[in-house]
Amino acid sequence: MNKLLILACCFFTFPSLAQTKSVKVIESKTDKSVAVVIDGKPFTSLIFPDNMEKPVLYPINAANGSIVTRGFPLKSRDGERTDHPHHVGYWLNYESVNGLDFWNNSFAIPADRKDKFGWIRNVRITETKSGTKSGELSYSANWENQVNDILLKEETRFVFSGSKDTRTIDRVTTLTAQKDTVRFKDIKDGMLGIRLTKELEFPSDKVEEFTDSHGTITKIPASGNGASGNYLTSEGKTGVGVWATRGTWCALFGIKEGKPLSIAIIDHPKNPGYPTYWHAREYGLFAANPLGQEVFSNGREKLNLTLKPGESVTFRYRMLITTNEEVKPETLNQQASAFGKTN
């Protein structure tokens, strides 16, 4: 076992998954959002304003209150990168759906190029449920082109839960083709993604540009912004070597405000392309892309998913956020086994 893997395994110890806390799911009466509160503390919100190109969970907080997600472009923080304005919170979309790019669409796309991009619009909250052990949130939405033709109907259900040191999000998203056949081209950018706080970026000696909340640009080494991140997968891959490898789970861990912080994404055996390829970057993009097999395998594999009108595909993912205590591979294997038994 190499030194990096030994260090990673030492970092992960058993988290407190018992003693689940109460969850409240509260739909806003004033804006297009739904708040999730666990044990009386803000966890996250589903936000879907009309001017945003997709619905996202933003921000996401750990059990100790540490912010897990990057602030930019909605609320910039000092020392953060301001690249990739389409990386907002936690989302699910894809780079090429009948030739339309849903992944890269953002406010930064010029108006004369917008027709090449897709939107996830008309979000309708279909259910909210609070509980003593978990909370649920469901919505429906349309994957559309710029003239409002509907390619896909989306039905998404979240289940939120938490304990003293953990927060969990289970997501089940079903996409159904409408009047035309829908083709997901085998391509790099997709499918499930989250953009994370600067502390979970990788340390680096490279000089980078960072912008503060007032727009002032400062050139500093990445390690100077508190970056301490590293990846570990179910297959024992670590660091930058995680990108373009398969695994049933992948965890990103680091130190924030002097305390351990980790986030793991767990794949489901019923998902297409299981176990997924990890589109996991050192600058804070953490994504699972089961459909982009050609680029990740250097052409050895290929998957161009096609749905005829009325056909559906379902994606299932679990996200586990742990703080104060450290989470080890055995725990994530147990989580993956339990999650794999769900529908």
VOPAGU-2260 file (C-alpha; in pm, 1 decimal, decimal comma):
REM VOPAGU-2260
SITE   aa  ch    i         X         Y         Z
SITE  MET   A    0       0,0       0,0       0,0
SITE  ASN   A    1     152,9     336,7     -96,6
SITE  LYS   A    2     205,2     615,9     155,7
SITE  LEU   A    3     -72,6     832,3      12,4
SITE  LEU   A    4    -327,7     552,3      46,1
SITE  ILE   A    5    -208,8     476,7     401,7
SITE  LEU   A    6    -257,1     843,9     489,5
SITE  ALA   A    7    -601,1     845,3     331,9
SITE  CYS   A    8    -708,7     533,5     519,5
SITE  CYS   A    9    -582,0     675,2     848,5
SITE  PHE   A   10    -786,2     988,6     786,0
SITE  PHE   A   11   -1110,7     792,3     766,5
SITE  THR   A   12   -1247,3     661,7    1098,8
SITE  PHE   A   13   -1600,5     569,0    1195,6
SITE  PRO   A   14   -1861,7     848,0    1188,5
SITE  SER   A   15   -2167,6     877,3    1412,3
SITE  LEU   A   16   -2444,1     750,3    1187,4
SITE  ALA   A   17   -2678,8     664,0    1478,0
SITE  GLN   A   18   -2921,1     893,4    1659,6
SITE  THR   A   19   -3076,4    1053,3    1354,3
SITE  LYS   A   20   -3205,8    1408,2    1391,1
SITE  SER   A   21   -3539,4    1559,7    1295,9
SITE  VAL   A   22   -3571,5    1712,8     949,2
SITE  LYS   A   23   -3796,1    1999,3     840,2
SITE  VAL   A   24   -3864,2    2067,1     471,4
SITE  ILE   A   25   -4014,8    2411,7     420,6
SITE  GLU   A   26   -4139,9    2551,9      90,5
SITE  SER   A   27   -4096,2    2929,2      61,0
SITE  LYS   A   28   -4402,9    3148,1      15,4
SITE  THR   A   29   -4198,4    3438,2    -125,3
SITE  ASP   A   30   -3949,4    3290,3    -371,5
SITE  LYS   A   31   -3878,7    2974,2    -567,5
SITE  SER   A   32   -3697,8    2775,3    -302,8
SITE  VAL   A   33   -3744,3    2498,1     -46,5
SITE  ALA   A   34   -3536,3    2500,1     272,8
SITE  VAL   A   35   -3413,8    2188,4     453,9
SITE  VAL   A   36   -3339,8    2219,1     826,8
SITE  ILE   A   37   -3187,1    1935,4    1031,1
SITE  ASP   A   38   -3181,4    1944,4    1411,5
SITE  GLY   A   39   -3285,4    2309,3    1397,5
SITE  LYS   A   40   -2986,1    2408,0    1178,0
SITE  PRO   A   41   -2989,4    2504,5     808,2
SITE  PHE   A   42   -2874,1    2218,8     585,9
SITE  THR   A   43   -2951,8    2323,9     228,9
SITE  SER   A   44   -3213,8    2470,7      -3,3
SITE  LEU   A   45   -3346,4    2371,3    -341,3
SITE  ILE   A   46   -3341,5    2691,4    -545,0
SITE  PHE   A   47   -3495,6    2735,4    -890,6
SITE  PRO   A   48   -3536,7    3104,8    -980,3
SITE  ASP   A   49   -3652,0    3183,7   -1332,7
SITE  ASN   A   50   -3313,0    3330,9   -1427,6
SITE  MET   A   51   -3117,4    3015,2   -1332,7
SITE  GLU   A   52   -3053,0    2751,0   -1598,2
SITE  LYS   A   53   -3114,5    2452,3   -1367,9
SITE  PRO   A   54   -3245,2    2372,5   -1018,3
SITE  VAL   A   55   -2969,7    2320,2    -759,5
SITE  LEU   A   56   -2918,5    2250,8    -392,3
SITE  TYR   A   57   -2736,9    2556,4    -257,1
SITE  PRO   A   58   -2571,3    2617,4     -21,0
SITE  ILE   A   59   -2497,7    2289,2     154,6
SITE  ASN   A   60   -2381,8    2293,8     516,4
SITE  ALA   A   61   -2211,0    2022,7     719,7
SITE  ALA   A   62   -2350,3    1919,0    1058,1
SITE  ASN   A   63   -2116,2    2160,1    1239,5
SITE  GLY   A   64   -2227,9    2452,9    1021,4
SITE  SER   A   65   -1926,7    2455,9     786,7
SITE  ILE   A   66   -2025,7    2550,6     431,7
SITE  VAL   A   67   -1947,7    2265,5     192,1
SITE  THR   A   68   -2026,6    2432,9    -141,5
SITE  ARG   A   69   -1845,5    2713,8    -322,0
SITE  GLY   A   70   -2019,0    3052,0    -301,2
SITE  PHE   A   71   -1950,5    3183,5    -655,0
SITE  PRO   A   72   -2137,7    3280,2    -866,5
SITE  LEU   A   73   -2428,6    3345,2    -629,6
SITE  LYS   A   74   -2235,0    3473,0    -328,3
SITE  SER   A   75   -1858,7    3504,1    -371,5
SITE  ARG   A   76   -1626,6    3458,0     -74,9
SITE  ASP   A   77   -1273,9    3581,4     -20,5
SITE  GLY   A   78   -1007,1    3357,8    -171,7
SITE  GLU   A   79   -1243,3    3163,0    -396,8
SITE  ARG   A   80   -1190,3    3081,5    -761,1
SITE  THR   A   81   -1432,7    3245,8   -1000,9
SITE  ASP   A   82   -1402,5    2998,7   -1289,5
SITE  HIS   A   83   -1684,1    2788,5   -1440,9
SITE  PRO   A   84   -1990,3    3000,5   -1354,6
SITE  HIS   A   85   -2213,4    2701,4   -1434,2
SITE  HIS   A   86   -2072,1    2515,7   -1131,6
SITE  VAL   A   87   -2343,3    2613,3    -882,0
SITE  GLY   A   88   -2412,7    2406,0    -570,6
SITE  TYR   A   89   -2521,3    2045,4    -633,6
SITE  TRP   A   90   -2688,8    1959,3    -964,6
SITE  LEU   A   91   -2768,7    1693,3   -1224,7
SITE  ASN   A   92   -2753,5    1758,3   -1600,9
SITE  TYR   A   93   -2548,1    1668,8   -1909,2
SITE  GLU   A   94   -2329,0    1824,0   -2177,6
SITE  SER   A   95   -2494,1    1683,5   -2490,5
SITE  VAL   A   96   -2865,2    1596,6   -2509,4
SITE  ASN   A   97   -2976,3    1595,9   -2874,0
SITE  GLY   A   98   -2683,3    1830,9   -2931,2
SITE  LEU   A   99   -2785,4    2080,0   -2661,8
SITE  ASP   A  100   -2541,2    2156,8   -2382,1
SITE  PHE   A  101   -2720,8    2156,4   -2046,5
SITE  TRP   A  102   -2402,2    2128,6   -1836,4
SITE  ASN   A  103   -2221,3    2446,9   -1941,8
SITE  ASN   A  104   -2518,6    2684,2   -1964,6
SITE  SER   A  105   -2495,5    2993,5   -1740,0
SITE  PHE   A  106   -2544,8    3369,0   -1732,9
SITE  ALA   A  107   -2202,1    3400,8   -1893,8
SITE  ILE   A  108   -2315,7    3256,5   -2231,0
SITE  PRO   A  109   -2365,4    3537,1   -2489,8
SITE  ALA   A  110   -2721,4    3579,4   -2615,2
SITE  ASP   A  111   -2623,5    3493,5   -2974,2
SITE  ARG   A  112   -2495,5    3151,5   -2858,0
SITE  LYS   A  113   -2772,9    3061,4   -2614,1
SITE  ASP   A  114   -2957,9    2850,2   -2870,3
SITE  LYS   A  115   -2684,5    2586,4   -2840,9
SITE  PHE   A  116   -2766,9    2533,2   -2472,4
SITE  GLY   A  117   -3049,3    2361,6   -2289,6
SITE  TRP   A  118   -3242,9    2469,6   -1979,5
SITE  ILE   A  119   -3412,0    2276,1   -1699,8
SITE  ARG   A  120   -3726,0    2485,3   -1654,4
SITE  ASN   A  121   -4073,6    2497,9   -1502,1
SITE  VAL   A  122   -3980,5    2335,5   -1173,6
SITE  ARG   A  123   -4290,5    2235,1    -976,5
SITE  ILE   A  124   -4268,9    2111,0    -618,9
SITE  THR   A  125   -4479,0    1794,8    -598,5
SITE  GLU   A  126   -4420,1    1689,0    -237,1
SITE  THR   A  127   -4253,1    1801,7      83,8
SITE  LYS   A  128   -4246,2    1593,4     399,8
SITE  SER   A  129   -4079,1    1659,3     733,7
SITE  GLY   A  130   -4001,7    1384,7     985,3
SITE  THR   A  131   -3827,0    1278,2    1303,8
SITE  LYS   A  132   -3568,7    1070,7    1113,2
SITE  SER   A  133   -3573,2    1204,7     755,2
SITE  GLY   A  134   -3734,1    1457,5     525,9
SITE  GLU   A  135   -3841,6    1433,1     164,1
SITE  LEU   A  136   -3866,7    1672,7    -128,1
SITE  SER   A  137   -3991,3    1591,7    -478,0
SITE  TYR   A  138   -4015,7    1808,5    -788,3
SITE  SER   A  139   -4090,1    1781,8   -1159,4
SITE  ALA   A  140   -3918,6    1984,3   -1432,8
SITE  ASN   A  141   -3870,2    2004,1   -1810,1
SITE  TRP   A  142   -3544,2    1973,3   -2001,5
SITE  GLU   A  143   -3607,7    2224,4   -2281,6
SITE  ASN   A  144   -3444,7    2403,9   -2570,2
SITE  GLN   A  145   -3451,1    2781,3   -2607,7
SITE  VAL   A  146   -3795,1    2785,4   -2773,4
SITE  ASN   A  147   -3947,8    2577,2   -2492,0
SITE  ASP   A  148   -3969,6    2244,8   -2676,7
SITE  ILE   A  149   -3955,8    1971,3   -2410,7
SITE  LEU   A  150   -3697,8    1697,5   -2464,7
SITE  LEU   A  151   -3725,1    1527,4   -2126,5
SITE  LYS   A  152   -3957,0    1526,6   -1828,0
SITE  GLU   A  153   -3766,8    1507,5   -1499,5
SITE  GLU   A  154   -3901,9    1365,3   -1175,1
SITE  THR   A  155   -3663,4    1398,9    -880,3
SITE  ARG   A  156   -3700,7    1285,1    -519,9
SITE  PHE   A  157   -3460,9    1379,4    -239,6
SITE  VAL   A  158   -3443,0    1215,0     102,5
SITE  PHE   A  159   -3250,4    1415,9     363,5
SITE  SER   A  160   -3122,3    1284,7     695,9
SITE  GLY   A  161   -2855,1    1360,7     952,5
SITE  SER   A  162   -2689,8    1275,7    1281,0
SITE  LYS   A  163   -2459,8    1463,7    1517,2
SITE  ASP   A  164   -2170,9    1461,8    1269,2
SITE  THR   A  165   -2322,2    1360,6     935,3
SITE  ARG   A  166   -2561,0    1479,0     667,6
SITE  THR   A  167   -2699,2    1253,1     393,6
SITE  ILE   A  168   -2877,1    1327,2      65,1
SITE  ASP   A  169   -3030,9    1044,5    -138,0
SITE  ARG   A  170   -3133,8    1149,0    -487,9
SITE  VAL   A  171   -3345,7     957,4    -738,4
SITE  THR   A  172   -3397,7    1128,6   -1075,9
SITE  THR   A  173   -3603,7     979,3   -1361,0
SITE  LEU   A  174   -3582,8    1129,9   -1709,1
SITE  THR   A  175   -3851,0    1044,7   -1966,2
SITE  ALA   A  176   -3822,8    1124,7   -2338,1
SITE  GLN   A  177   -4116,3    1315,3   -2480,0
SITE  LYS   A  178   -4221,0    1341,4   -2847,4
SITE  ASP   A  179   -3874,0    1287,4   -2997,9
SITE  THR   A  180   -3599,7    1029,4   -2946,3
SITE  VAL   A  181   -3341,2    1165,7   -2703,1
SITE  ARG   A  182   -2970,8    1087,5   -2739,3
SITE  PHE   A  183   -2713,1    1142,3   -2466,0
SITE  LYS   A  184   -2385,5    1164,1   -2657,7
SITE  ASP   A  185   -2090,6     991,6   -2490,6
SITE  ILE   A  186   -1908,5    1302,8   -2363,7
SITE  LYS   A  187   -1703,1    1431,5   -2071,5
SITE  ASP   A  188   -1918,4    1679,0   -1876,1
SITE  GLY   A  189   -2193,2    1514,0   -1671,9
SITE  MET   A  190   -2394,0    1386,7   -1491,7
SITE  LEU   A  191   -2410,9    1452,2   -1116,8
SITE  GLY   A  192   -2194,4    1739,2    -995,5
SITE  ILE   A  193   -2108,5    1954,9    -696,7
SITE  ARG   A  194   -1865,0    2247,6    -668,9
SITE  LEU   A  195   -1698,4    2257,9    -331,5
SITE  THR   A  196   -1551,5    2500,5     -81,3
SITE  LYS   A  197   -1193,2    2617,2    -137,9
SITE  GLU   A  198   -1063,2    2408,6     154,2
SITE  LEU   A  199   -1147,3    2090,5     -38,6
SITE  GLU   A  200    -940,4    2193,0    -339,9
SITE  PHE   A  201    -598,5    2030,3    -375,1
SITE  PRO   A  202    -293,3    2214,5    -237,2
SITE  SER   A  203     -75,1    2348,2    -517,5
SITE  ASP   A  204     244,2    2546,2    -568,1
SITE  LYS   A  205     101,1    2708,2    -880,9
SITE  VAL   A  206      16,3    3075,9    -867,4
SITE  GLU   A  207    -359,8    3113,6    -913,2
SITE  GLU   A  208    -595,0    3411,0    -941,5
SITE  PHE   A  209    -855,5    3451,2    -667,1
SITE  THR   A  210   -1126,2    3713,3    -645,7
SITE  ASP   A  211   -1264,0    3847,3    -318,0
SITE  SER   A  212   -1627,2    3935,3    -252,2
SITE  HIS   A  213   -1564,2    4290,6    -377,4
SITE  GLY   A  214   -1421,3    4176,5    -711,1
SITE  THR   A  215   -1054,4    4239,3    -625,3
SITE  ILE   A  216    -821,6    3986,2    -789,7
SITE  THR   A  217    -525,9    3850,1    -594,4
SITE  LYS   A  218    -257,8    3615,0    -725,2
SITE  ILE   A  219    -159,1    3361,1    -459,8
SITE  PRO   A  220     -55,1    2995,1    -445,0
SITE  ALA   A  221    -356,7    2764,7    -419,4
SITE  SER   A  222    -220,7    2628,2     -91,7
SITE  GLY   A  223    -249,7    2979,0      49,5
SITE  ASN   A  224    -629,2    2971,9      36,7
SITE  GLY   A  225    -661,0    2688,0     285,9
SITE  ALA   A  226    -669,4    2408,4      26,1
SITE  SER   A  227    -616,2    2065,5     183,6
SITE  GLY   A  228    -821,4    1826,0     -29,6
SITE  ASN   A  229    -754,8    1473,4    -148,9
SITE  TYR   A  230    -967,4    1199,7    -310,2
SITE  LEU   A  231   -1004,3     831,3    -229,0
SITE  THR   A  232   -1217,1     578,5    -421,4
SITE  SER   A  233   -1355,9     234,6    -344,9
SITE  GLU   A  234   -1080,5      96,2    -569,3
SITE  GLY   A  235    -801,9     260,7    -368,7
SITE  LYS   A  236    -730,2     537,3    -620,6
SITE  THR   A  237    -613,2     866,0    -470,1
SITE  GLY   A  238    -534,7    1224,3    -566,1
SITE  VAL   A  239    -548,6    1333,9    -929,3
SITE  GLY   A  240    -532,4     966,1   -1025,6
SITE  VAL   A  241    -902,2     935,4    -938,0
SITE  TRP   A  242   -1011,8    1119,4   -1253,7
SITE  ALA   A  243   -1137,3     885,6   -1530,4
SITE  THR   A  244   -1143,4     578,0   -1305,0
SITE  ARG   A  245   -1442,5     372,1   -1198,4
SITE  GLY   A  246   -1563,1     309,9    -844,7
SITE  THR   A  247   -1874,6     242,3    -640,6
SITE  TRP   A  248   -1789,5     543,7    -425,6
SITE  CYS   A  249   -1550,8     834,5    -415,8
SITE  ALA   A  250   -1470,3    1057,3    -117,9
SITE  LEU   A  251   -1307,8    1400,6    -104,5
SITE  PHE   A  252   -1164,5    1498,2     230,4
SITE  GLY   A  253    -973,8    1785,4     388,7
SITE  ILE   A  254    -956,5    2024,1     681,2
SITE  LYS   A  255   -1182,1    2327,6     723,9
SITE  GLU   A  256   -1168,4    2562,1    1020,5
SITE  GLY   A  257    -933,9    2318,0    1192,5
SITE  LYS   A  258   -1172,3    2020,3    1168,0
SITE  PRO   A  259   -1199,9    1721,0     933,1
SITE  LEU   A  260   -1451,7    1757,3     651,6
SITE  SER   A  261   -1536,0    1491,0     394,1
SITE  ILE   A  262   -1794,8    1443,4     123,0
SITE  ALA   A  263   -1860,9    1109,5     -44,9
SITE  ILE   A  264   -2073,9    1025,4    -348,6
SITE  ILE   A  265   -2203,8     668,4    -369,5
SITE  ASP   A  266   -2319,0     507,8    -694,0
SITE  HIS   A  267   -2611,8     264,6    -723,2
SITE  PRO   A  268   -2594,2     -73,3    -902,4
SITE  LYS   A  269   -2914,0       2,6   -1097,1
SITE  ASN   A  270   -2759,3     310,6   -1258,3
SITE  PRO   A  271   -2649,5     302,3   -1623,4
SITE  GLY   A  272   -2275,8     249,3   -1657,0
SITE  TYR   A  273   -2230,9     121,6   -1299,6
SITE  PRO   A  274   -1982,1     155,8   -1143,1
SITE  THR   A  275   -1954,8     515,4   -1257,7
SITE  TYR   A  276   -1654,4     698,8   -1391,7
SITE  TRP   A  277   -1541,0     985,6   -1166,3
SITE  HIS   A  278   -1508,7    1328,5   -1325,7
SITE  ALA   A  279   -1324,8    1445,8   -1013,2
SITE  ARG   A  280   -1098,8    1749,1   -1045,2
SITE  GLU   A  281    -845,3    1898,0    -805,6
SITE  TYR   A  282    -998,9    2249,5    -819,1
SITE  GLY   A  283   -1323,4    2156,1    -640,8
SITE  LEU   A  284   -1541,7    2001,0    -913,3
SITE  PHE   A  285   -1661,0    1660,9    -790,0
SITE  ALA   A  286   -1877,9    1476,9   -1042,6
SITE  ALA   A  287   -1997,1    1129,0   -1137,8
SITE  ASN   A  288   -2042,3    1065,1   -1509,9
SITE  PRO   A  289   -2162,4     714,4   -1600,8
SITE  LEU   A  290   -2236,9     810,8   -1962,1
SITE  GLY   A  291   -1902,3     960,1   -2073,2
SITE  GLN   A  292   -1721,8     633,8   -2116,0
SITE  GLU   A  293   -1532,7     697,4   -2440,8
SITE  VAL   A  294   -1326,2     990,0   -2311,4
SITE  PHE   A  295   -1258,3     828,9   -1974,0
SITE  SER   A  296   -1151,7     494,4   -2124,4
SITE  ASN   A  297    -943,5     645,3   -2406,5
SITE  GLY   A  298   -1179,9     495,3   -2661,5
SITE  ARG   A  299   -1191,0     140,5   -2523,0
SITE  GLU   A  300   -1556,1     178,0   -2421,3
SITE  LYS   A  301   -1850,8     372,4   -2556,7
SITE  LEU   A  302   -2202,8     444,0   -2434,7
SITE  ASN   A  303   -2444,1     662,7   -2630,3
SITE  LEU   A  304   -2762,9     633,7   -2424,7
SITE  THR   A  305   -3080,2     663,3   -2634,4
SITE  LEU   A  306   -3439,1     699,2   -2515,5
SITE  LYS   A  307   -3730,7     656,3   -2753,5
SITE  PRO   A  308   -4044,8     863,2   -2687,6
SITE  GLY   A  309   -4197,9     743,5   -2361,4
SITE  GLU   A  310   -3883,8     559,1   -2245,8
SITE  SER   A  311   -3718,3     651,5   -1915,6
SITE  VAL   A  312   -3384,8     624,8   -1739,6
SITE  THR   A  313   -3329,9     660,6   -1364,9
SITE  PHE   A  314   -3019,4     781,0   -1178,5
SITE  ARG   A  315   -2972,4     716,5    -805,3
SITE  TYR   A  316   -2698,8     866,2    -586,5
SITE  ARG   A  317   -2621,1     903,1    -217,1
SITE  MET   A  318   -2411,5    1186,7     -77,7
SITE  LEU   A  319   -2261,7    1157,9     270,4
SITE  ILE   A  320   -2107,7    1463,9     437,7
SITE  THR   A  321   -1906,0    1405,2     754,2
SITE  THR   A  322   -1740,0    1655,2     987,6
SITE  ASN   A  323   -1567,6    1660,6    1329,4
SITE  GLU   A  324   -1516,5    1284,6    1299,7
SITE  GLU   A  325   -1348,4    1110,2    1009,1
SITE  VAL   A  326   -1503,9     847,7     783,4
SITE  LYS   A  327   -1319,3     533,0     675,6
SITE  PRO   A  328   -1353,7     308,6     368,3
SITE  GLU   A  329   -1531,1      35,1     565,5
SITE  THR   A  330   -1806,4     281,8     651,2
SITE  LEU   A  331   -1847,7     385,0     288,2
SITE  ASN   A  332   -1856,4      20,4     182,3
SITE  GLN   A  333   -2135,0     -34,9     435,0
SITE  GLN   A  334   -2317,2     273,0     308,2
SITE  ALA   A  335   -2280,0     155,4     -52,4
SITE  SER   A  336   -2413,3    -189,0      36,5
SITE  ALA   A  337   -2716,6     -43,2     215,7
SITE  PHE   A  338   -2784,5     212,1     -59,1
SITE  GLY   A  339   -2757,2     -57,6    -325,7
SITE  LYS   A  340   -3052,2    -239,3    -167,8
SITE  THR   A  341   -3283,6      61,1    -211,0
SITE  ASN   A  342   -3510,0     107,3    -512,2
